[in-house]
Amino acid sequence: MSTAILEAEAPPAVTVTPTAPARHTRGHGLTRSVGRLVRRSAAVVLFLLLWEYGTQYLLDPARKVFLPPLHEVLRAWWGLAESGQLQQHVAASLTRSAVGFSLAVVAGIALGLVVAWYDGLREFLTPLLEAFRNTAALALLPVFVLLLGIGETSKISIVAYASFFPVLLNTIAGVRTVDPLLVRAARSLGLGSLALFQKVVLPSAVPTIFTGVRMAGTSSILVLIAAEMVGAKAGLGYLIVNAQSSFQIPDMYAGILTVSVFGLLVNTVLVRLERHFSRWRVAAAAR
């Protein structure tokens, strides 16, 4: 009877909801994100402000025509976009760059894995690879044009050539720098060559391979813009050189600005892909 009375008179349990700490944590995280964004964009904003106002108030009036203010460049960029010319040139450059870059990545990774795994093949091919690696791609542009013409084939081929060697050499370096202890441990567990590649070598080499892929992405854009300045009828390189020869200076800078944004977007995509395929390293470091 007394026990029942005590249970009936016991006050109900009070549940404390930690709303304030959670709200404080979210606010602190938002503040840090905003602060990080401000720090990362401050230099770019200062550069754009210098471009806008420095050309108007600091530059000699006779040279303003060669370096127009930012608002004139943006107006020219918007005019190109409204007319559809900008989309046409971006699509042409993007297609050539994507095809050449993809061919280089597939061929570079495949050959790099084989060359890194077989010592005899690596010793045989290294002198030839070093000779071609140290030959600038733009120096071979006339050769590509003579052999393949001034059409799409020569431009895609020069992009693939310029992108191939960063991927190849970083793939070889990534495979060669895999921890030998991991390889021996995997072999002691009975893993065959194919399983060893899939479960040990490739995951360990991914960060180094993606460093080469990012370098190849930059090379593909730079070489393509130069190739499009020779015998092309569309593309960002053609837009820039045609605007310069026609003395449409704001259009020229609009093309250059588009190339910069294009390269930044490509690098951002490749960085996200690298993080996606390297998640296991982040998880291992967190442990």
N, C-alpha and C positions, 0 to 999 in steps of 0.2 A: 504493500500500500504506500509506504514512504517512498519507495523507488519510483512508483508511478507519479507521485506528487512532484518529486524532484525533476523528472523528465518533463512534466507538463509546465513547471515553472522555469525551466532553463531558457535563457534568452536565445532568440534565433541567431544563427551564425551570420556574421557580417562579412560580405565579400568586398574587398577593396580593389577597385579597378585602377590600374596604374596608367591613367590617361595622361597625366602631366608629364611623367618621364618619357613616355612614348612620343608625346607631342614635342617635347624638348629635343629628343633624339632626331626626329624628322626635321625639325627646324635647323638643328646643327648640321645635319647632312646637307640640307638645301643651301645653307650658307657656305659650306665648304665647296659645293659644286659651283655655285656662282663665283666664288673667289677664284677657283681654278680656271673657270672660263674667262674671267677678266684677265688673269695673268697670261693665259695663252694667247689671247686676242689683242693684248695691249700693243704689242709691236706692230701688228698688222694695221690696227686702227691709226697709230701714229704715222706709219708710212703712207696710208691713204690720205690723211690730213695734210701731210707734207706735199704729196702729189697735187692735191687740190689747191692749196693756198700758196705753196712755195712757187709753183709755176706762174701764179698770178702776180705775186708781190716780190719775189726774190729773183726771178729769172729775167734776163735781159729781154726787152720787148721784141727784138729781132729774132729771138730764138723760141718764142712762145709757139710759133707755128709748127715747130718740130717736136715740141713736147706740150701738147694741149692739156688743160686741166682735166681732172677726173670726170667732172660732170659732162664734158664734151665727149669723152670716150664712152661713157655710159649711154649717152644719147645716141651715139653712132652704133653701139652694141644693140640697143633696143630697136633702132631702125633696121639693122640687119636681121634681127629676130622676127620683126613684124613682116618683112618681105619674104621670109623663108630661106634666105641665102645662108644664114648662120646654121640652121638645122641641116641643110644640105651638105655644107662643108664638114660639120661635126660628124654626121653619119658616114661620110666617105673616110675620114680619118679614123673613126672608131672601128669601122669594118676592117680596114687594112691593118691597124694596130692589133686588133683582137685576133685575127687569123694568124699573122706572123708571130705574135707573142705565144699563142696556144701551141703552134708547131714547135717553137723553140723550147717551151716548157716540157712538152711530151718527149721530144728527142733528147733534150739535155738531161732530164732526170733518168731516162732509160739508159742512155749511154754512160752517164756518170756512175750509176749503180754497177754496171758491168765492168767498167774500167777500174773502179775502186776495189771491186771484189777479186779480180784476177790480176795478180802482180805482174805476170809476164805481159799481158795486154797493156797494162799501164806503162810499163817501161818502153814498150814498142811505140805507143801513140803519143807519149808526153812531148817529145821534141816537135812533132808536127802540130800538136795542139797549142803549144807555146808559141810557135811561129805564127799561126793564124790568130791567136788571142792578142798578140801584140801588133797586129795589122788593123789599123783603124777602119771601121766599117765604111765611113764616108770616103776613105781613100779608094775603096773598091766600088763605089757607086758607079763610076764610068764603066767599069767592067760589067756590072749587072745590067746596065742600060744597053751596052753593046750586045751582050749575049741574049738578053731576055726582052729587049725593047723598052719603050717608055710607058708601057701599059701597067696594069695592076700586078702582073707577075713579078716584075723587077722590084716594085715597091714592097710587096709582101716578102719577097726573098731577102731584101736588104734588112728589113725589120727582123726577120727570123734569124739572120746571121748575127746581127748586133745583140740580140737577146739570148742567143744560144750559149755563148761562152760563160756569162755570169752564172747561169743555171748549172751548166756542166761542171765548172770548177768548184762551185760551192757544194754540189752534190757529192763530188769526189772527196772534198774536205770533210763534209759531214759524216760520210761513211767511214773514212779513215780515222776519224777522231772518236768513234764509238768506244766506250770503255771496254778494254779487253776482258776484264773480269766478268762483265755481263755476257759477253760472247761465250766464254768458257763455261760459265754457269748454265747458260742455255744449252750448250752442247752436252754438258754432263747430265742434263735432264732428258736427253734423248731427242731434242728438236732437230729436225732436218734442215737443209739449207733454205728451203722455201719458208718454212715456219720461222726460222731464225730471222730471215729478212722481214717478215711481216710483223713479228712480235717484239723484236729487239732492235734491229738495225734501223729500219725506217722510222719508228717513233723517236729514236735517239737523234737521228739525223735531220728530222723535220725543221727545227729552228734554223740550222745552217742552210738547208735547202731553200727555205723561204727568204732568207737574206739574199740569196742569189736571185730568187724570183722577183723580189722587190727591185733589185738593181736592174733586172731585165725589163721590168715594167717601165722604169725611167728611161732606159736606153731605147726601148721600142718607140716611145713618144718623140724623143729628141731626134733620132735618126729618121723617123717618118716625116717629121716637119721639114727636115733638110731635103729629103727625097722628093717631097711634094713641091718643092720650089723649082724642080727641074722637070719640065714636060708634063705637068699635071693640069687637069682642067677642073678639079674640085679638091677640097681638103683645106685644112687650116693653114698649112704651109703655102698653098696656092693663094689663099685669101690674103695672107700677110704680104707676100711679095707682089701680088697684083695691086693691092692698095698702095704699097710704097711706090711702085712704078707709075701709078695713076695720080700720085700726090694726094691721096685720100688718107691723110695722116691719122685722124681719129679712128677710121676703119682699121688701119694697121694695128694700132694699139688695142682696139677691141679684139682683134684676132689673137694678139699676144696674151691678153688677159684671159681669153677663152682657153688657150693652151695651158696657162698656169692652173686654172680651175680644173681642167681636164686631168692634168697630172696629179693634182691634189686628190681628186676623187679616186683615181686608179690606186694611188698609194694607200688611201683609207680602206678601200676594199681589200687590198692585199694584206694589210695589217690585221683586219678583222678575220680573214681566213687563217692567218698565221696563229692568232689567238685561239681560234676554233680547233685547229689541229694540234695545238700545243697545250691543251687544257690539262693533260695528264702531268705535265711538268709543273704547272702552277699548283695542282693538287699535291704533288709530291713535295714541293717546297713548303707548302703550308703545314705539312705534317712535321 
